[in-house]
Amino acid sequence: MSFSIGIVGLPNIGKSTLFSALTRKKVDISAYPFCTIDPNVGIVQVPDKRLDTLAKLVKPEKKIPTIIEFIDIAGLVKGAHKGEGLGNQFLAHIREVDAILHLIRVFEDPNVAHPPGPIKPVHDIQIINLELILADLATLDKYLEKIKKKVKDDKKLAQTKEVLEKIKKVLEEGKPASKTELSKEEVDAILELSFLTLKPVLYVANVNDTQLDNPPSLPVSPVIPMSVKLEFELQDLPEKERKEYLSETGIEESYLDVLIRESYRLLDLITFYTCVDDKEARAWTLKRGLKVIEAAGLVHTDFAKNFKKAEVIPYSDFVKAGSEAKARELGLIKTEGKDYIVEDGDILKFKI
């Protein structure tokens, strides 16, 4: 199960630099607009101290973390919804992701152009948000025009039309579709339209390293302040030196690790684990609220097809026991059927 986050924002705000820092993948970060046209895609490991602890206890041959996908999408500009600055192409890339990471330039640097003019973070946020809202309005109106002759004879389409009209009213007020009060059934009815402003958003304020202790306040939430340039430069250091630098500067952990974890939370994902004897300890990504039968299918299609039961032990209980054998002895391992809802941190063993 793969989930993706698209990095968006105006040109020359540090998107490709952030992407390089996240993925350690070298991309074109030249300081001029539209240097990125085709989106760069990178797979990023999710930092996971629980998996590290499990590996120390189980001592497997392999330790495999779960992942999340980041996509570096070229800069949007004012008028993107009308095709300005390759806007249609860029907006199409955003439609394909599960969530949006909106990067905002706060740092000043005369050597890096800022196409809109002076650095005004709030104004820049408004430009991007408005383009996404206008793009959604265009999608909505196009679909309403397409179905208007069929609505009278199709009850399902008529219900969808009602939902779209609710959303349209909110969009025309200059607000994102996410501000519309919708039931789960109403959201499901319009999922195929992939509205940009229904996607969850995480904001990152790209500051100078001198601003990290006192980042500017922005009228959006949640916001992670980060010196993207500093994080990028740190990736060239050996692991030990990087940790020493963070320790000396009073930073408890890399802001990149914070960003990756917050992106994971943004999508409402959980992690479960499998431990295969001494061969492998592995973390898996699952949407919160899904059943163990769906987790089984994620690990292997045969596990879901021939599912009989699952043995479940919470991470904390496993660590207290210190081993699977001790956990069994203490009666900490539960047996669950296919309707069991997987909890974050569960260690699962499937029986077929």
Helices and strands as residue ranges (DSSP letters): E 4-8, H 15-23, E 40-45, H 49-58, E 62-64, E 67-72, G 80-82, G 84-86, H 87-95, E 99-105, H 121-147, G 151-153, H 155-172, G 177-179, H 184-189, G 191-193, G 196-198, E 201-206, G 209-211, E 223-226, H 228-234, H 239-248, H 255-266, E 269-276, E 280-287, H 292-299, H 301-305, E 309-314, H 315-321, H 324-329, E 334-336, E 346-351
